[in-house]
Amino acid sequence: MVDVDPEQAPADDEKSSAKKKRKKGNFWKELPVLLVVAFGLAALIQVFLGRVYMIPSESMEQTLHGCYNCYGDRVLVDKVTYNFTDPSPGDVIVFRGPEAWQNDFVSDEPGNFVTKSLSWLGSLIGLPQANEEDFVKRVIAVPGQTVKCCDDQNKVTVDGKPLDEPYVYYAPGASSSQESFAELKVPDGFLFVMGDNRNDSCDSRCQGGGGQAGLVPIDNVIGKARVIVLPPTRWGGVTDHNPQAVSMGAPGWQESVPMGVGIVAAWPVLLLGRRVRRALQR
């Protein structure tokens, strides 16, 4: 049996308590630094690698869901791929609206300074907001190709060949007949884009009056929509089915981009969360 010095035990308890207080105190001193690092990394990631965008309109249903007064899809947009290659037929892209384009949705802007500040901070860590200047559509034709609608099967044609478009959606009660448009050759540096909700999308067919004014400059493209990240029930990849050639697909290195961007984008938040949990357990 070991005798315990009654004076030694309280001293040990006091040392242990003081050590725990120092650990907790160090964490709260480190927290501001962690927050700055997390926000900084998130901002850099969104500028150079990828960003989350909200889909507020119905023009890309049902590939992407967006509707008035509902919780629309949030998609991760890859900003890396188009640094090495141009958009291809079938890609779902986010782009800055050309001057001739009019907004096909309405979003409520924050009304006061506090709300605007919180909205701005949220955007840095990937909390998306509707942006009236950005659009999401699918690439139908690229430079040098001639696009027209429709053939005797009511299909869009590119260079005289009908497209295979399994993603096209017609809302219940709406016409399933596509509106025709005149033949148009896409010049260098531009794209012809359309919405998947074919009869509820104002795109290259009608924006700016259609024709050349409806085309999207490649320089306006922000990135490629890769993954639906919210809501959880909609998690999944965004189809980039090539309507011109089913056998053609994106190179393997491109397919790995979304996962890599997602891991990098999540790292600051995971790091901060881990430190918080450790501090609370002490």
C-alpha positions, 0 to 999 in steps of 0.5 A: 500500500502506498501512502499519499501525501495529503498536501501533494494531491491538491497541488497536483490537482491545481497544476492539472487545472492550470494546465487545462486553462492554459490549453483553452486559453491558447486555443481562443488566442489561436482561433482568430488566426485560424479564421483568417487562414480559413477565410484566406484559403477559401477566397484563394480557392474560389478565385483560382480553383472552384466556386459554388454557385446557386441555380435560381432559374428553371432554365436548366431543369431537370439537370439542375433544379432552380425555381422561384421561392424554393431551395435551388441547387448549389453547384461546384464550378471548376475554374481550372479545366478551361485554362487548358482547353475550350468548352466542348459540346455538352458541357454545362458552363457558368458564364458572365452574361454578354451585354446584349443578354437580359437576366432571366431571373430576379434575385433579392439583393441584401438591403442593409450594410450588415446583411451585405457584409454577412453575404460577402463573408459567406461568399468567401467560404462558399455560401452561394448567392444568386448573381444577376450577371452570371448564367448557366447553360449547356454548350450546343455548338462551338466555333466553326459549327453551324446550328439550326432547329429543327429537323423533321424529328423536332431535333436541333441539328449541328452541321446538318446532323441531329443531336442526341439530347437525353437531358432535354426536359419539357415541363408538364403541360408545356409544349414538347415541340421546340421553337425553330430558329434560323441556321447560324454559323458560330464564329471564332471565339463564341459559343451557342448555348441552350437550356435543358428546360428547352421551352422555358429558357431564354438563351442563344436563341432569344437573348439579344434578339437571337442570332449573333447577339445571342452567342456567348464569348468564350472569354466570358466563361467562368467554369464548368459545372461539375457537382451538385453539392446542395441540397444533400438529396441532390448530390451528384455529378452534372452530366456533360453528355456530348450530344454530337458524339456519344462516344466522346468524353472528357479526358481522365484528368478532367474527371478527377478535377471535381474531387480534387477541388472539393477536397482542397475547398473543404480543408480549411473548414475541416481544420477549423472544425477539428481544432474546435472539437479538440478544445471543447473536449479538453 
